[in-house]
Amino acid sequence: MSDAPVVDQSEHPGELVAVRAAGAIPWRADGEALKVLLIHRPRYDDWSWPKGKIDAGETLPECAAREVREEIGVDARLGIPLPTAHYRVAAGLKTVHYWALQLEKSVPVQPDGEEVDQVHWCSPEEAELLLSNQSDVAPLKALVRAHERGTLATVPLILLRHAKAKPRSSWTKAEGDRTLAASGVRQAQAVGRLLTVWKPVRVVTSPWRRCLDTVLPYVRASPIKVKMRLVDDLTEHRAARKPRKAAAAVARLFDKGKPAVLCTHRPVLPVLLEEFRAHLRSGLSSTLPASDPYLAPGELIVFHVPADGRGDVVAVEQVKPFDD
């Protein structure tokens, strides 16, 4: 369950996390220069990044996106994950998970006037001097390194396993018509909310009912135009007979270079994961699941690909939707 106790496994291995929070570092290119956006919080009289505590019923990426919307009035796509900040508060250990967040120069930034009363675009060097909490410097340095390597501006390509379906053993109709279980319907709604974090504009899916019902909540609720494509080669039967054609669906995502989600079935996952693996930068292969079932129902993997279309996947994150 999402509200189960969380144990830190990085800087404080084995210690319970008392406060979980998430945020983002907004950035933009100003010619060749990198600019980042600091916020001033009057309650603490400090300079920080947009961030806040996780709410009931949301995941950490959703929390980061929500905090950005609430504090500076921007609804933007999360980029690569950045290092997590760890520090002590009165309640105990606090962790803040960060993501990069690219903003175009034309995007207006509007502080909410309560939690945030000022914003300040500046160089990373100035930001490091102004930041009140030194634990917020580590994600900044990682962002700068990504910018220097040309891997900061990215496009998300998402591999999604459909939500929980009714058992095969109790289904007597055509396999392609098997529907989601009641818990799967709720899970699909959670998947829809989670996908808004990365805002895919293309949905590629197996046409079988359980896959369609997993992605349709996102497609129907999205305020942006989403193009949906049904691909027979992603069904269990077709992928078993012709795995290369299933893998070709992944290759097309890379060719298109647009934010996209691909939804399929558990038996098809190893074929698609191998195709994704071929596009990973050195050192990232171990981040992919290597054994069955690969992903839980409704779980997804985000592959961050350079926006300029050159190079391979530069970051990978695996996320489960909120499970009630």
N, C-alpha and C positions, 0 to 999 in steps of 0.2 A: 504494500500500500504506500501511497505517496507521503502519508503523514507518519511513516515509521521513523524511529530515531536514525539520524544520519551520523556516520562515523567518518572522521577525517582520515584520509589515507595518504596525505602528502607531507605537509610540514609538521603536523602533529598526529602521527599515525596512531590509530586506535582511540583517539579522544572524541567524545561526543561533541557535535556541533550544536551550540546553544542558539545561534542566530544565523539563518541562511538568507542571503541577499544576492541581488544581481543588478548589473548595470552595464553601461556601454561607454566607450570613448568615441564621441563624435569627431570626425576628421574630414578634411577636404584638401584638395590640391590647390595651391595658390601659385600658378605657374609651375616652377620646379620645386617650390617650397612646400613643406607639409605644415598644416595648421591643425590644431586641436582645440576643442571647445571646453573650457572650464565653466563650472557653475558656482555661484556664491550662495550659501545657505545662511540666511539671517539668524535662524534659530541657534546655529553653532558658530556663526561668524567665521566660516571656513570656506576654502576653495576645494572643490572636489569634482568628481564625474557624476553624471546622472545615475542614480542608483537608489535602491530601497529594498525593504524586506519582502520576502516572498509571501503572497497571499494564499489563503486556503483555495485549493482547486486549480492551481496553476503550476507550471513547470518553471525551471530557472530561466530558460530563454524567453518564455512569455512574460516573466517578471521583468526582465531587462527591457524588453520592448515596451511594456506598459509604463515603466518608470520614465523612459524617454518621452513617451507621449504626454504623461502627466506633468512632468517638470519643465520641459522646453517646447511642448506643443508640436512635436515632430513624429510622424508615423513612417519610419524608414525600415529597410530590410537589414537585419543583422548580418554582419560579415564574419570574419574568422574569429574563433574563440581566442581569448587572451589569458594570461596567467591569473589564477585566483589569488585574491588578497586574503591574508589571515591576520587577525589581530584580536586582542582581548577587549571585551566590554564587561559591564557589570554582571551580565548574565552568564558570561563564560566566553568560549571561543566563538568568534564570528568569522564567517567566510563570505566573501563577495566575489561572485563569478562575473567576469567581464567579457564583452565582445567588442570588436571594432564596429563602427557604424559610419558609413560613408554618407556625407551630405554634399549635395551640389551647392555652388555658391548662391544660386537663386532661391534656395529653400529658406523661407523665413523661420527664425528661431524666436519663440515667444515664451519667456519664463512665466510660470504660473502666478508669480507675485506673492505667493505665500511660502512654499517650501524653497523657492528659488526667486531671488530678487534681482540678480545680475548674471549675465553671461559674458564670456570674454574669449574671443578667438586669439590664439597666440602660438608662438613656436613651441616645439617640445621642450626646448631648453628653458624658456620662461615658465612653462607649465610645471616643470620639475621644481623650480624655485618657489612657485606659488602654492603648490599642493600642501595642504595642511597635514594630511596623513601620509607618512612616507611609505606605507604599504601600498599606496596607489601609484607609486612610481614604477613598480615592476611591470604591470600591464602596459604602461606608457612606453617603457623601453622595448618591450616586445613589439609593440605597434611600430615604433621607429625602425627596428630591425627589419620587419616585414616590408616597410616602405622602401628601405634601402635595397632590399632584394627584389623589389618589383612584385611582391606577392601580397600586397595589402588590398588592392582592389580586386574583388572576386565575385564570381557568380555561383549560386548554390545549385547543385544537382543532387536530388534526394531519392534514395531508394526506400520504398515503404512496403511493409508486409500488411496485407489486408487485416482488418479488425477480426475479432473472434467470430467464427461462423458456427452455425448449428452442426452438431456431430454428423459425420458421414454415416455412422451406423444407424441413425434414426431418419436418414433422408431417403425417400423412395422415388423422388423425381429425378430429372436430368441433373447431372453434377454441376453444370454451368448455371443452373437456377438456384443452387443452394444459397440460402440467405444468411444474414448475420443473426447471431443469437441476441437476446435482449441486451446482454452486457456488451455485445459487439456494436449494437446501435448506439449506445451511450459512448462507447469507445470511439466510434467514427466521428461523433460530435467533438470529442476531445482532440482527435486528429485534425479536424477542420480548424479548431482554434490554434493548435500548435503550428500548422502550416502557415498561418498569417505572419508568423515571425520572419519567414523567408520569402513570402509572397511569390511563389512560382506562377509564371504566366502561361506555362504549358503543363498539362496533365496527360501523361501517357499511361494507359492502364490495360490490363486484361479485361475483356468484355464480360467475363463471368460476373454474376450478380454480386457476389460478396466483395469483389474489388470495386465495382461501380458504387456500391453503397458506402464504401469507405471514403471515396474521394468526393462524392457529390455534395456533402455538407460544406466542404471548402469551396467548391466551384459555385454553388448557389449563393453562398454568403459573401463571396469576395467582392469588394467594391471596385476592383480592377478587372479588366477584361481577361478572361482565362480561356485558352484554347484547349479543348480536350480531344484526344485521339485514342481510339480503341484499337488494340493490336492483338490479333488472334495468336500470334507467335508467343505471347506472354502467358497463355493458358497452360495449365499443367500438362494436358495431353499433347499440345503442339510442341512445347519446349522439350518434352521427353523424347519426341521423335526427331526434332530438328533443333538442337540446342544452339547451333550457330546463328540461326535466325533470331532466337530469343536474345542472344548476346548482341546482335546487331542493333537492337533497340537502344542499348546503352551507348553504343558508338554514335548513334544519331544524336543523342543528347549532347555529346561533346562537340559534334559538328555544328549543331544549332547555336550553342553557346549562350543560351538564354536560361533564366531561372526555371527549373522544371522539377516535377516529381514523377517518379515511375512506380506504379503500384502493381504488385504481383503476389504469387502464392509461395508458401514455404518451400515446396519441392523445386521451385525455379530459382530460388535465391542463390545456391552455389554457382550456377551458371553465370548469373549476372554479377555476382561478387568477383568472380575470376576476371571478368571483363573490366570491372572497375579497378581491380588490382593492377592490371596492365597500365593504368594511367596514373598510378601513385608515384609520388616522389620517393626517393630513397629514404628508408627509415619509417615509412608510414604503413607498410604492409602488415606489421604486427598489430595495428589498431583494428583490423577487420576481424569479425567473428569467424572462427575456423571450423566450428562443428555444429551439427544439427541441434536445435532448430534455427540457428543463425540469428534470427530476430524473433522476439515475442510478437503476438498479434498486435497490430497497430504501431509497432516500434519502427523507427526509421533511422537511416544514416544520412548525414549531410556531407557531401563531398564539395569542398570549396575549390573552385577552378579559377585561375587567373582570368580577369575580365577581358584582357587583350587577346585571348584565344591562344596564347603561346604558353607552352609548358604544361606540366601535369598537375594533378591535385596537390594542393599545398597544405590542406588541413582537413581533418576528418572528425566528426563528432556523432555519437550514437545517442539517441534521445527516445525515451518512452513518453507517450501522452499521459496526462494525469489519469490515474485509475481510481475511480470511486469505489 
